[in-house]
Protein backbone atom coordinates (compact mmCIF):
# COMPACT_ATOMS: atom_id res chain seq x y z
CA UNK A 1 0.00 0.00 0.00
CA UNK A 2 1.34 3.42 -0.88
CA UNK A 3 1.25 6.36 1.50
CA UNK A 4 -0.67 9.62 1.34
CA UNK A 5 1.04 13.00 1.20
CA UNK A 6 -1.73 15.63 1.27
CA UNK A 7 -1.70 19.12 2.75
CA UNK A 8 -4.70 21.45 3.03
CA UNK A 9 -4.14 24.98 4.29
CA UNK A 10 -6.28 28.10 4.63
CA UNK A 11 -4.28 31.20 5.44
CA UNK A 12 -3.06 34.64 4.53
CA UNK A 13 -0.12 35.41 2.26
CA UNK A 14 2.79 36.84 4.24
CA UNK A 15 4.17 38.69 1.21
CA UNK A 16 3.58 39.03 -2.51
CA UNK A 17 4.45 35.92 -4.54
CA UNK A 18 8.03 35.86 -5.84
CA UNK A 19 8.20 34.65 -9.44
CA UNK A 20 11.26 33.17 -11.12
CA UNK A 21 11.72 31.78 -14.60
CA UNK A 22 14.04 28.78 -14.74
CA UNK A 23 15.90 27.23 -17.64
CA UNK A 24 13.49 26.10 -20.32
CA UNK A 25 11.02 28.83 -19.40
CA UNK A 26 9.56 26.98 -16.40
CA UNK A 27 7.85 29.35 -13.94
CA UNK A 28 8.11 28.88 -10.18
CA UNK A 29 6.42 31.06 -7.58
CA UNK A 30 7.00 31.01 -3.85
CA UNK A 31 5.61 32.84 -0.84
CA UNK A 32 5.05 32.37 2.89
CA UNK A 33 1.54 31.54 4.12
CA UNK A 34 0.38 32.17 7.69
CA UNK A 35 -2.19 29.94 9.36
CA UNK A 36 -3.48 30.87 12.79
CA UNK A 37 -5.41 29.12 15.49
CA UNK A 38 -6.75 30.38 18.78
CA UNK A 39 -7.13 28.47 22.01
CA UNK A 40 -7.73 29.19 25.68
CA UNK A 41 -4.79 29.03 28.05
CA UNK A 42 -5.34 29.84 31.72
CA UNK A 43 -8.62 31.58 30.83
CA UNK A 44 -7.01 33.82 28.19
CA UNK A 45 -7.46 33.58 24.45
CA UNK A 46 -4.11 32.87 22.78
CA UNK A 47 -3.41 33.01 19.05
CA UNK A 48 -0.68 30.84 17.55
CA UNK A 49 0.54 31.46 14.01
CA UNK A 50 2.38 28.90 11.91
CA UNK A 51 4.30 29.89 8.75
CA UNK A 52 4.43 27.64 5.69
CA UNK A 53 6.67 27.94 2.62
CA UNK A 54 4.48 27.55 -0.49
CA UNK A 55 5.86 26.69 -3.95
CA UNK A 56 3.86 26.65 -7.18
CA UNK A 57 5.02 25.53 -10.62
CA UNK A 58 4.27 26.36 -14.26
CA UNK A 59 0.75 27.62 -15.06
CA UNK A 60 -0.31 27.57 -11.43
CA UNK A 61 2.71 29.74 -10.59
CA UNK A 62 1.70 32.24 -13.26
CA UNK A 63 -1.89 32.41 -11.96
CA UNK A 64 -0.69 32.91 -8.40
CA UNK A 65 1.63 35.72 -9.49
CA UNK A 66 -1.23 37.37 -11.34
CA UNK A 67 -3.95 37.15 -8.70
CA UNK A 68 -2.42 36.65 -5.24
CA UNK A 69 -0.87 39.30 -3.07
CA UNK A 70 0.18 39.91 0.51
CA UNK A 71 -2.64 39.63 3.01
CA UNK A 72 -5.09 37.78 0.75
CA UNK A 73 -6.88 34.73 2.14
CA UNK A 74 -6.34 31.56 0.13
CA UNK A 75 -7.15 27.84 0.30
CA UNK A 76 -4.25 25.66 -0.88
CA UNK A 77 -4.01 21.93 -1.55
CA UNK A 78 -0.68 20.28 -2.15
CA UNK A 79 1.97 17.94 -0.82
CA UNK A 80 5.00 18.23 1.44
CA UNK A 81 8.46 18.14 -0.10
CA UNK A 82 11.78 18.31 1.70
CA UNK A 83 14.81 19.34 -0.31
CA UNK A 84 18.43 20.04 0.50
CA UNK A 85 20.72 22.84 -0.60
CA UNK A 86 24.10 24.27 0.31
CA UNK A 87 24.27 27.67 1.97
CA UNK A 88 26.90 30.33 1.23
CA UNK A 89 29.39 28.61 3.54
CA UNK A 90 28.88 25.25 1.81
CA UNK A 91 26.89 23.74 4.68
CA UNK A 92 24.10 21.38 3.65
CA UNK A 93 20.69 22.62 4.79
CA UNK A 94 17.19 21.18 4.50
CA UNK A 95 13.86 22.89 4.00
CA UNK A 96 10.31 21.55 3.88
CA UNK A 97 7.84 23.20 1.55
CA UNK A 98 4.25 22.76 0.44
CA UNK A 99 4.20 22.13 -3.30
CA UNK A 100 0.75 23.44 -4.24
CA UNK A 101 -1.41 21.52 -6.69
CA UNK A 102 -4.29 24.01 -6.68
CA UNK A 103 -5.54 27.08 -4.87
CA UNK A 104 -8.80 28.92 -4.31
CA UNK A 105 -8.98 32.61 -3.55
CA UNK A 106 -11.27 33.19 -0.56
CA UNK A 107 -13.07 36.22 0.73
CA UNK A 108 -15.80 38.61 -0.25
CA UNK A 109 -16.18 40.16 -3.67
CA UNK A 110 -15.20 43.49 -2.13
CA UNK A 111 -11.83 41.98 -1.18
CA UNK A 112 -10.95 41.94 -4.88
CA UNK A 113 -12.60 45.11 -6.15
CA UNK A 114 -10.22 47.96 -6.81
CA UNK A 115 -7.29 45.54 -6.82
CA UNK A 116 -5.16 46.60 -9.77
CA UNK A 117 -3.64 43.11 -10.04
CA UNK A 118 -7.00 41.37 -10.23
CA UNK A 119 -9.51 41.21 -13.04
CA UNK A 120 -12.12 39.53 -10.86
CA UNK A 121 -15.63 40.75 -11.54
CA UNK A 122 -17.43 37.78 -10.04
CA UNK A 123 -18.03 36.35 -6.61
CA UNK A 124 -15.03 34.81 -4.89
CA UNK A 125 -13.86 32.08 -4.58
CA UNK A 126 -11.92 31.45 -7.76
CA UNK A 127 -10.01 28.19 -8.09
CA UNK A 128 -6.93 27.31 -10.11
CA UNK A 129 -5.75 23.78 -10.78
CA UNK A 130 -2.07 23.06 -11.33
CA UNK A 131 -0.45 20.75 -13.83
CA UNK A 132 -0.94 17.16 -12.73
CA UNK A 133 2.56 16.27 -13.93
CA UNK A 134 4.92 15.66 -11.04
CA UNK A 135 7.46 18.36 -10.31
CA UNK A 136 9.66 16.06 -8.27
CA UNK A 137 13.35 16.67 -8.45
CA UNK A 138 13.06 20.22 -9.73
CA UNK A 139 15.97 22.35 -8.61
CA UNK A 140 15.49 26.05 -8.15
C-alpha positions, 0 to 999 in steps of 0.5 A: 500500500502506498502512503498519502502526502496531502496538505490542506491549508487556509491562510493569509499570504505573508508577502507578494508571490516571488516569481522566477523563470528557470531554464526552459522557461519553467515558472516557479512562484514562492511565498510564505503563508500564515495559518493561525489558530486560537485556544484558551490558556489559563482563561485567556485567548491565545493566538498561535501562528504557523508559517508555511513555505508555499511553492507553485510551478508552471501555469499555477505559478503564473496564476498565483503571481497574477492574482495573489498578493500579501494579506489575501486569504487563500485555500491551498491543496498540495503535498509536502516536499523536503529538499536540500541545498548548500548555503553560502558557507557550503553547509548542507541545509534542508527545508520543507515546503508545500508544493501546491497543486491548486488554490482557491482565492477566498473572501468577499467580492469586495476583497478583490474590487479595486485591486489593480492586479485582479480582473475579478468581476465575479463572486469569490472564490476562484479556483486554479488547478495546477499541472498534474505532472509531477514536479519532483526533483526540480531544482530552483 
